[in-house]
C-alpha cells in the first residue's frame, strides 16, 4: 500500500467508484475518461437542489449544501451534498452528513463508505466526533441512518488505501464483464468489458496450447 505521507489526495466519490468497479475507478481517475448516459444525467439533475452551496439555520441547526471537505488521514477531498451542523455559542458541536442518491439502498456498502469518508473529513475539520450520517434515496424518498462504527471506519480506510495505490501506480485493471454492473455503466463503450474479457480468455488458451506444445517438443 502507499504511505499516507506520499499518497495522493483522492476524491471521496472515487471510493464508491473503486468499490463498484476498480477498472471504472481507474478509467475516471487515472485515465481521466468520463461519459454520460441516462442514469448519470438523471443523477446529475437530481443533485442540482443540493449543489447550490446554500446555508439555512433552524433552531440551532445550520443546513449547509455543497460543503467542501478535506481530510489528511486518509488523504481525501470532496464535496458533501448536505451537512447539518449543530451550533452552540457560535461553535459547531455536532455534524450530520447527508448524502443524496438517485436510486434505492444497495446490497454493497459503497454508499456507506462514501458517507463515512465525509465523516472522517468533518471530524478533522471541526475537531469533533461524527457518530452517524444519513443516506437519502430518491426512489424511496426516505433517509437511511448509517452508524460509523469501527468496522465501517476500517473498511473506509482500507478502500482509500487500495484506491490510492492504484492512483499512484497509474495502472488500469483489466476488464471483467458482469452484466448487472457493466450494462448500466456509462463507460461501457470505452471499457469494452465483453470484448476485452474474451480476448484474455483466448490469450490464456493460446498460452496453454503453446505450453503444451513446448512440453511435447521432440516427441514423434
VOBA-1610 file (N, C-alpha, C; in pm, whole numbers, padded with zeros to 5 digits, always signed):
BEGIN
Unk+00083-00120+00000Unk+00000+00000+00000Unk+00087+00126+00000Unk+00029+00239-00044Unk+00102+00364-00048Unk+00108+00426+00090Unk+00227+00481+00131Unk+00237+00550+00259Unk+00144+00669+00259Unk+00084+00695+00376Unk-00009+00808+00386Unk+00060+00939+00351Unk+00188+00954+00389Unk+00258+01080+00366Unk+00276+01107+00217Unk+00286+00999+00137Unk+00310+01014-00006Unk+00184+00993-00089Unk+00076+00951-00026Unk-00045+00917-00101Unk-00110+01041-00160Unk-00156+01032-00286Unk-00227+01144-00345Unk-00363+01159-00279Unk-00415+01282-00278Unk-00548+01305-00223Unk-00651+01253-00322Unk-00740+01171-00272Unk-00842+01108-00355Unk-00974+01183-00348Unk-01046+01194-00459Unk-01184+01241-00448Unk-01266+01141-00368Unk-01345+01188-00275Unk-01426+01098-00192Unk-01519+01013-00278Unk-01570+01070-00385Unk-01658+00992-00474Unk-01584+00875-00537Unk-01451+00885-00547Unk-01373+00778-00606Unk-01375+00650-00525Unk-01400+00660-00395Unk-01407+00540-00312Unk-01525+00453-00355Unk-01635+00518-00389Unk-01751+00443-00438Unk-01720+00380-00574Unk-01653+00457-00661Unk-01615+00402-00791Unk-01529+00278-00774Unk-01434+00283-00682Unk-01343+00170-00660Unk-01419+00047-00612Unk-01513+00066-00520Unk-01587-00048-00468Unk-01681-00108-00572Unk-01739-00026-00655Unk-01828-00076-00759Unk-01748-00149-00866Unk-01633-00089-00908Unk-01550-00150-01012Unk-01414-00081-01016Unk-01305-00150-00980Unk-01172-00088-00985Unk-01135-00035-01123Unk-01180-00103-01227Unk-01149-00054-01362Unk-01222+00078-01389Unk-01347+00088-01346Unk-01419+00214-01359Unk-01345+00326-01286Unk-01299+00297-01165Unk-01222+00396-01089Unk-01102+00445-01169Unk-01026+00351-01226Unk-00905+00388-01299Unk-00936+00465-01427Unk-01040+00427-01498Unk-01077+00500-01619Unk-01111+00645-01587Unk-01179+00666-01474Unk-01221+00802-01437Unk-01106+00881-01377Unk-01034+00821-01281Unk-00939+00897-01200Unk-00794+00884-01245Unk-00761+00779-01319Unk-00626+00764-01372Unk-00620+00812-01517Unk-00711+00761-01601Unk-00710+00798-01742Unk-00793+00923-01772Unk-00867+00970-01672Unk-00947+01093-01687Unk-01049+01082-01799Unk-01119+00970-01804Unk-01222+00946-01905Unk-01358+00949-01839Unk-01451+01017-01903Unk-01587+01022-01850Unk-01686+01024-01965Unk-01797+00958-01946Unk-01907+00961-02043Unk-02036+00959-01963Unk-02140+01016-02021Unk-02267+01024-01951Unk-02371+00939-02023Unk-02458+00877-01944Unk-02573+00808-02000Unk-02699+00858-01929Unk-02811+00793-01954Unk-02937+00841-01896Unk-02934+00838-01743Unk-02871+00736-01686Unk-02868+00724-01540Unk-02782+00833-01477Unk-02664+00859-01535Unk-02578+00963-01477Unk-02639+01101-01497Unk-02706+01122-01611Unk-02771+01251-01635Unk-02885+01273-01536Unk-02962+01167-01509Unk-03071+01178-01413Unk-03018+01208-01273Unk-02906+01142-01238Unk-02846+01168-01108Unk-02793+01309-01096Unk-02734+01361-01204Unk-02682+01498-01203Unk-02794+01598-01183Unk-02905+01577-01253Unk-03020+01668-01239Unk-03076+01661-01097Unk-03082+01539-01043Unk-03138+01522-00908Unk-03052+01592-00803Unk-02923+01607-00830Unk-02833+01669-00733Unk-02836+01822-00739Unk-02900+01878-00840Unk-02895+02023-00856Unk-02950+02097-00734Unk-03047+02036-00666Unk-03107+02102-00550Unk-03009+02118-00435Unk-02907+02029-00428Unk-02810+02038-00319Unk-02674+02084-00368Unk-02666+02131-00491Unk-02538+02176-00547Unk-02527+02328-00552Unk-02610+02398-00478Unk-02612+02544-00489Unk-02526+02613-00384Unk-02470+02538-00291Unk-02383+02597-00190Unk-02457+02692-00097Unk-02577+02655-00055Unk-02658+02742+00031Unk-02648+02700+00177Unk-02696+02785+00264Unk-02698+02755+00408Unk-02824+02816+00468Unk-02887+02739+00556Unk-03005+02791+00626Unk-03004+02735+00768Unk-03053+02814+00862Unk-03050+02775+01004Unk-03191+02765+01060Unk-03211+02657+01137Unk-03339+02636+01203Unk-03314+02579+01342Unk-03354+02651+01444Unk-03347+02605+01582Unk-03209+02549+01618Unk-03107+02626+01588Unk-02972+02588+01626Unk-02903+02491+01533Unk-02971+02449+01425Unk-02911+02358+01328Unk-02896+02431+01195Unk-02773+02437+01147Unk-02744+02504+01020Unk-02729+02398+00911Unk-02811+02405+00809Unk-02809+02309+00698Unk-02728+02370+00583Unk-02612+02310+00554Unk-02522+02361+00452Unk-02517+02263+00335Unk-02535+02312+00214Unk-02524+02228+00096Unk-02391+02254+00025Unk-02343+02151-00046Unk-02218+02160-00123Unk-02102+02210-00037Unk-02082+02148+00077Unk-01974+02186+00167Unk-01844+02118+00125Unk-01741+02198+00098Unk-01611+02143+00059Unk-01547+02071+00177Unk-01492+01953+00150Unk-01432+01869+00254Unk-01286+01839+00221Unk-01204+01834+00325Unk-01063+01796+00311Unk-01026+01708+00430Unk-00954+01600+00401Unk-00909+01509+00506Unk-00762+01474+00482Unk-00683+01471+00588Unk-00541+01436+00575Unk-00514+01289+00601Unk-00597+01224+00683Unk-00575+01084+00718Unk-00708+01010+00719Unk-00739+00939+00607Unk-00661+00925+00484Unk-00674+01050+00396Unk-00581+01070+00301Unk-00585+01190+00216Unk-00706+01188+00121Unk-00804+01271+00150Unk-00927+01274+00073Unk-00974+01418+00055Unk-01050+01440-00050Unk-01116+01570-00067Unk-01246+01548-00143Unk-01338+01639-00127Unk-01465+01625-00197Unk-01565+01730-00155Unk-01689+01704-00185Unk-01798+01795-00152Unk-01913+01714-00094Unk-01961+01754+00022Unk-02075+01688+00084Unk-02204+01748+00029Unk-02299+01662-00005Unk-02429+01712-00054Unk-02493+01804+00050Unk-02509+01751+00171Unk-02571+01827+00280Unk-02500+01792+00410Unk-02472+01893+00492Unk-02423+01870+00627Unk-02508+01953+00722Unk-02565+01888+00821Unk-02645+01958+00922Unk-02555+01981+01044Unk-02524+02108+01069Unk-02433+02147+01177Unk-02511+02199+01296Unk-02489+02139+01411Unk-02548+02190+01535Unk-02451+02291+01596Unk-02502+02410+01621Unk-02416+02520+01667Unk-02463+02569+01803Unk-02369+02576+01894Unk-02395+02630+02028Unk-02289+02734+02059Unk-02334+02853+02097Unk-02242+02963+02129Unk-02140+02985+02017Unk-02189+02986+01895Unk-02111+03012+01775Unk-02004+02905+01749Unk-02024+02788+01803Unk-01929+02679+01784Unk-02003+02556+01735Unk-01943+02488+01636Unk-02003+02364+01584Unk-01976+02253+01685Unk-02083+02193+01736Unk-02069+02088+01836Unk-02112+01951+01782Unk-02174+01949+01665Unk-02216+01822+01604Unk-02233+01842+01454Unk-02210+01734+01379Unk-02226+01740+01234Unk-02289+01611+01185Unk-02385+01623+01095Unk-02453+01508+01037Unk-02445+01518+00886Unk-02360+01437+00820Unk-02356+01440+00673Unk-02474+01363+00615Unk-02532+01417+00509Unk-02646+01353+00441Unk-02612+01345+00293Unk-02597+01225+00242Unk-02564+01205+00101Unk-02690+01168+00024Unk-02714+01238-00088Unk-02831+01213-00170Unk-02797+01116-00283Unk-02878+01012-00297Unk-02860+00913-00403Unk-02989+00900-00483Unk-02972+00869-00612Unk-03087+00865-00702Unk-03178+00746-00677Unk-03119+00626-00660Unk-03199+00504-00660Unk-03245+00457-00524Unk-03213+00330-00495Unk-03254+00266-00370Unk-03132+00218-00293Unk-03151+00179-00166Unk-03040+00119-00091Unk-02984-00002-00164Unk-02851-00021-00155Unk-02783-00125-00232Unk-02734-00238-00141Unk-02706-00352-00202Unk-02658-00467-00126Unk-02514-00446-00078Unk-02433-00375-00159Unk-02294-00350-00119Unk-02287-00225-00032Unk-02167-00192+00017Unk-02151-00084+00115Unk-02084+00041+00055Unk-02085+00054-00077Unk-02016+00166-00139Unk-02073+00301-00094Unk-02203+00313-00085Unk-02264+00439-00041Unk-02225+00470+00103Unk-02222+00367+00187Unk-02187+00387+00327Unk-02041+00429+00342Unk-01953+00371+00261Unk-01811+00409+00264Unk-01793+00554+00222Unk-01861+00594+00116Unk-01852+00734+00072Unk-01898+00829+00182Unk-02007+00793+00250Unk-02058+00877+00358Unk-01962+00879+00477Unk-01905+00764+00509Unk-01810+00756+00620Unk-01686+00840+00592Unk-01641+00843+00468Unk-01526+00926+00431Unk-01558+01074+00456Unk-01680+01113+00428Unk-01721+01251+00458Unk-01713+01276+00608Unk-01752+01178+00687Unk-01748+01193+00833Unk-01605+01208+00883Unk-01511+01132+00825Unk-01371+01143+00865Unk-01319+01284+00838Unk-01358+01340+00724Unk-01316+01477+00691Unk-01378+01578+00787Unk-01506+01561+00817Unk-01573+01654+00909Unk-01510+01648+01048Unk-01472+01529+01092Unk-01409+01516+01223Unk-01278+01594+01229Unk-01198+01587+01124Unk-01074+01663+01120Unk-01101+01813+01112Unk-01194+01851+01029Unk-01219+01993+01004Unk-01275+02065+01127Unk-01362+01998+01202Unk-01429+02063+01314Unk-01381+02014+01450Unk-01289+01915+01452Unk-01237+01868+01579Unk-01341+01804+01668Unk-01426+01722+01608Unk-01531+01656+01686Unk-01551+01514+01635Unk-01632+01438+01704Unk-01665+01302+01662Unk-01799+01302+01589Unk-01801+01237+01474Unk-01924+01226+01396Unk-01969+01080+01403Unk-02065+01048+01486Unk-02102+00907+01507Unk-02192+00849+01400Unk-02266+00934+01328Unk-02359+00882+01229Unk-02387+00984+01120Unk-02445+00933+01011Unk-02488+01017+00900Unk-02615+00957+00841Unk-02651+01002+00721Unk-02773+00951+00660Unk-02759+00948+00508Unk-02821+00848+00448Unk-02831+00837+00303Unk-02976+00861+00264Unk-02996+00957+00173Unk-03131+00987+00126Unk-03144+00934-00016Unk-03237+00839-00035Unk-03254+00776-00166Unk-03377+00833-00237Unk-03356+00871-00363Unk-03463+00934-00439Unk-03582+00845-00465Unk-03559+00715-00481Unk-03671+00624-00511Unk-03761+00605-00390Unk-03703+00595-00272Unk-03783+00571-00152Unk-03826+00701-00084Unk-03753+00811-00116Unk-03779+00942-00056Unk-03767+00936+00096Unk-03675+00855+00144Unk-03653+00841+00287Unk-03504+00844+00319Unk-03475+00886+00441Unk-03338+00880+00491Unk-03311+00744+00553Unk-03191+00694+00531Unk-03147+00572+00597Unk-03029+00607+00687Unk-03043+00586+00817Unk-02936+00620+00910Unk-02819+00524+00892Unk-02698+00578+00900Unk-02574+00499+00889Unk-02488+00529+01011Unk-02456+00425+01088Unk-02370+00441+01203Unk-02224+00419+01161Unk-02138+00510+01202Unk-01997+00499+01167Unk-01923+00420+01275Unk-01946+00288+01274Unk-01884+00203+01374Unk-01740+00169+01332Unk-01671+00092+01416Unk-01531+00061+01389Unk-01514-00016+01258Unk-01606-00108+01229Unk-01595-00188+01107Unk-01606-00101+00982Unk-01703-00009+00980Unk-01720+00078+00864Unk-01601+00173+00850Unk-01551+00225+00959Unk-01434+00313+00953Unk-01312+00238+00900Unk-01292+00115+00946Unk-01179+00036+00899Unk-01193+00004+00751Unk-01314-00030+00707Unk-01339-00058+00566Unk-01311+00065+00481Unk-01355+00180+00528Unk-01334+00305+00453Unk-01185+00334+00436Unk-01108+00318+00541Unk-00963+00342+00533Unk-00896+00240+00442Unk-00943+00116+00448Unk-00886+00011+00362Unk-00913+00042+00214Unk-01035+00080+00183Unk-01071+00112+00044Unk-00992+00234-00003Unk-00975+00334+00083Unk-00898+00453+00047Unk-00753+00416+00016Unk-00695+00324+00094Unk-00557+00282+00070Unk-00544+00206-00062Unk-00639+00118-00091Unk-00636+00043-00217Unk-00649+00137-00337Unk-00744+00229-00331Unk-00765+00321-00442Unk-00644+00414-00460Unk-00585+00457-00349Unk-00467+00543-00356Unk-00350+00470-00422Unk-00335+00341-00391Unk-00227+00263-00452Unk-00246+00252-00602Unk-00370+00232-00646Unk-00400+00226-00790Unk-00369+00359-00857Unk-00410+00468-00792Unk-00387+00601-00849Unk-00238+00630-00857Unk-00162+00593-00754Unk-00019+00618-00753Unk+00053+00535-00860Unk+00005+00412-00881Unk+00067+00324-00981Unk+00034+00367-01123Unk-00082+00434-01139Unk-00122+00481-01272Unk-00157+00368-01367Unk-00204+00256-01314Unk-00237+00141-01397Unk-00386+00111-01391Unk-00442+00075-01505Unk-00585+00043-01513Unk-00604-00108-01505Unk-00682-00156-01411Unk-00706-00301-01400Unk-00772-00356-01526Unk-00754-00486-01552Unk-00815-00547-01671Unk-00967-00550-01660Unk-01031-00565-01775Unk-01177-00568-01781Unk-01228-00704-01736Unk-01334-00702-01656Unk-01406-00822-01616Unk-01554-00795-01636Unk-01617-00869-01726Unk-01756-00838-01759Unk-01852-00898-01657Unk-01941-00813-01607Unk-02050-00854-01519Unk-02175-00782-01569Unk-02274-00857-01613Unk-02389-00798-01681Unk-02458-00692-01599Unk-02491-00722-01473Unk-02566-00627-01391Unk-02488-00499-01368Unk-02357-00511-01350Unk-02276-00393-01321Unk-02240-00318-01449Unk-02196-00393-01551Unk-02139-00330-01670Unk-02243-00266-01762Unk-02357-00332-01780Unk-02454-00283-01878Unk-02512-00147-01840Unk-02511-00113-01711Unk-02563+00016-01666Unk-02454+00123-01658Unk-02329+00086-01682Unk-02217+00180-01667Unk-02207+00271-01788Unk-02189+00399-01766Unk-02178+00495-01875Unk-02049+00479-01954Unk-01951+00409-01897Unk-01821+00390-01963Unk-01809+00259-02037Unk-01920+00188-02057Unk-01911+00055-02115Unk-01853+00056-02256Unk-01880+00159-02336Unk-01827+00164-02472Unk-01677+00188-02473Unk-01628+00265-02374Unk-01485+00288-02363Unk-01415+00168-02300Unk-01477+00110-02200Unk-01418-00003-02126Unk-01416-00130-02210Unk-01522-00156-02285Unk-01537-00274-02370Unk-01513-00403-02292Unk-01584-00424-02184Unk-01556-00541-02099Unk-01583-00675-02167Unk-01687-00681-02251Unk-01718-00809-02316Unk-01605-00850-02410Unk-01562-00756-02496Unk-01458-00788-02595Unk-01324-00816-02529Unk-01287-00732-02432Unk-01156-00749-02369Unk-01152-00873-02281Unk-01263-00905-02215Unk-01265-01026-02133Unk-01251-01149-02222Unk-01314-01149-02340Unk-01299-01261-02434Unk-01156-01270-02484Unk-01095-01153-02505Unk-00957-01151-02553Unk-00863-01217-02456Unk-00883-01195-02326Unk-00797-01257-02225Unk-00818-01408-02224Unk-00941-01451-02246Unk-00969-01594-02247Unk-00898-01661-02365Unk-00900-01597-02481Unk-00831-01651-02598Unk-00681-01653-02575Unk-00628-01543-02516Unk-00484-01537-02488Unk-00443-01649-02394Unk-00527-01677-02292Unk-00497-01785-02200Unk-00498-01919-02268Unk-00592-01940-02363Unk-00599-02066-02436Unk-00476-02085-02523Unk-00433-01977-02591Unk-00314-01985-02677Unk-00190-02015-02593Unk-00179-01946-02479Unk-00064-01968-02391Unk-00061-02112-02342Unk-00177-02166-02308Unk-00182-02304-02261Unk-00142-02401-02372Unk-00187-02373-02496Unk-00152-02460-02609Unk-00004-02454-02638Unk+00053-02332-02635Unk+00197-02318-02660Unk+00276-02391-02554Unk+00232-02383-02429Unk+00300-02455-02322Unk+00293-02603-02343Unk+00176-02652-02389Unk+00159-02794-02414Unk+00249-02840-02527Unk+00260-02758-02635Unk+00346-02792-02747Unk+00492-02796-02706Unk+00531-02698-02620Unk+00671-02694-02576Unk+00704-02818-02496Unk+00609-02865-02413Unk+00634-02985-02333Unk+00652-03108-02421Unk+00588-03103-02539Unk+00595-03222-02625Unk+00698-03215-02734Unk+00784-03113-02731Unk+00885-03100-02835Unk+00977-03222-02835Unk+01008-03268-02953Unk+01100-03380-02966Unk+01028-03514-02969Unk+00898-03516-02937Unk+00826-03643-02940Unk+00783-03674-03084Unk+00774-03799-03120Unk+00732-03835-03256Unk+00587-03800-03280
//
